[in-house]
Amino acid sequence: MKTILSEKLPRIIKNKKRLEEKLNLKITNRGKEVTVKGNPENEYLAEKVIDAINFGFSLKTSMLIKEEDNIFEIINIKDHTKRKDLERIRARIIGTKGKTLKTLSELTKCHFELNENHIGIIGDPEYIENAQNAIISIIKGSKQSNVYNFLEKHQVKEVIDLGLKG
């Protein structure tokens, strides 16, 4: 049994049935506390999914953590810059009309969400490292085009499973 504090309680309650079905556990809440009851692995996954929902990801994107063995990472902008104009850094990450985030999503095959001074990333463990490096480079002041070029050169090669491992 795990208890998680939730800021986005209405979203969790609204999707409670679906979450319980997909995560194979029981969800109860008292105030802002959400309690999940199930086997330890499902509780851990539920905690990650609820954390992602709390961060601002949609239910569909948050469920990718369970369905596709994706991981959820958070980068704190303040950890990577001494600058005080964080609004400008956030603007650089988002880009004009969200273009930078959209391009980063396409190049890294990850999902991004900005929440105040934190960036949440949901993606395959193989792609997360490139996504983190790209975001950190932009925070530190690299040009977006240089970051895109880096990502294009360092695309993760997909491993083709020939079914040879026993």
Secondary structure by P-SEA (a helix, b strand, c coil): cbbbbbcaaaaaaaaaaaaaaaacbbbbbcccbbbbbccaaaaaaaaaaaaaaaacccccccccccccbbbbbbbcccccccccaaaaaaaaaacccaaaaaaaaaaacbbbbbcccbbbbbccccaaaaaaaaaaaaaacccaaaaaaaaaaaccbbbbcccccc
